[in-house]
Amino acid sequence: MTVYHLNLFNDDDVLDEEGQDFADLDAAEREAIRNARDVIAEHVRHGMPIDLNHRLEIVDGDGTILKVVRFGDCVYFKH
């Protein structure tokens, strides 16, 4: 297991100081997508605007950005 930090950058930036153990970067990315969708859902429930450029950054213990998950990449719209 490797510790990855999921830093949230939206209306209020939240740095993940402790990190979480994940089997690999793909597992950390799945969790970041789930977290982004949770934040988006919360905004929808409260009638708040959703900024599709908000993001989660997956970083290692040294602070190196390994992957960026943008909110816009986590939702799909059909007209």
C-alpha positions as semicolon CSV with decimal commas, in nm:
position;residue;x (nm);y (nm);z (nm)
1;M;0,000;0,000;0,000
2;T;0,110;0,350;-0,078
3;V;-0,001;0,674;0,088
4;Y;-0,156;0,925;-0,149
5;H;-0,295;1,267;-0,060
6;L;-0,617;1,390;-0,223
7;N;-0,606;1,769;-0,218
8;L;-0,934;1,943;-0,301
9;F;-0,931;2,275;-0,484
10;N;-1,278;2,425;-0,502
11;D;-1,453;2,711;-0,320
12;D;-1,253;2,616;-0,011
13;D;-0,917;2,449;-0,075
14;V;-0,860;2,148;0,151
15;L;-0,517;1,988;0,172
16;D;-0,513;1,623;0,277
17;E;-0,241;1,637;0,542
18;E;-0,264;1,273;0,653
19;G;-0,320;1,094;0,323
20;Q;-0,475;0,754;0,270
21;D;-0,340;0,411;0,185
22;F;-0,429;0,288;-0,163
23;A;-0,314;-0,018;-0,353
24;D;-0,200;0,199;-0,644
25;L;-0,255;0,528;-0,826
26;D;-0,561;0,389;-1,009
27;A;-0,730;0,315;-0,675
28;A;-0,649;0,667;-0,553
29;E;-0,793;0,810;-0,875
30;R;-1,118;0,614;-0,830
31;E;-1,150;0,760;-0,480
32;A;-1,077;1,112;-0,609
33;I;-1,352;1,073;-0,871
34;R;-1,594;0,951;-0,604
35;N;-1,503;1,248;-0,382
36;A;-1,549;1,494;-0,670
37;R;-1,892;1,347;-0,748
38;D;-1,989;1,376;-0,381
39;V;-1,898;1,746;-0,380
40;I;-2,086;1,802;-0,707
41;A;-2,393;1,622;-0,566
42;E;-2,382;1,837;-0,254
43;H;-2,379;2,151;-0,470
44;V;-2,675;2,022;-0,672
45;R;-2,873;1,942;-0,353
46;H;-2,821;2,295;-0,224
47;G;-2,878;2,475;-0,555
48;M;-2,518;2,597;-0,566
49;P;-2,327;2,650;-0,890
50;I;-2,083;2,381;-0,999
51;D;-1,745;2,493;-1,130
52;L;-1,633;2,217;-1,366
53;N;-1,275;2,346;-1,340
54;H;-1,253;2,264;-0,969
55;R;-1,026;1,968;-0,908
56;L;-0,866;1,714;-0,683
57;E;-0,493;1,664;-0,705
58;I;-0,346;1,329;-0,613
59;V;0,000;1,385;-0,467
60;D;0,264;1,166;-0,311
61;G;0,431;1,219;0,026
62;D;0,679;1,464;-0,128
63;G;0,398;1,680;-0,268
64;T;0,458;1,575;-0,629
65;I;0,136;1,593;-0,830
66;L;0,071;1,250;-0,980
67;K;-0,276;1,303;-1,126
68;V;-0,534;1,581;-1,155
69;V;-0,904;1,493;-1,148
70;R;-1,118;1,782;-1,272
71;F;-1,485;1,798;-1,177
72;G;-1,575;1,837;-1,544
73;D;-1,422;1,496;-1,617
74;C;-1,636;1,328;-1,349
75;V;-1,984;1,410;-1,480
76;Y;-2,162;1,365;-1,809
77;F;-2,455;1,564;-1,941
78;K;-2,711;1,452;-2,195
79;H;-2,936;1,696;-2,377
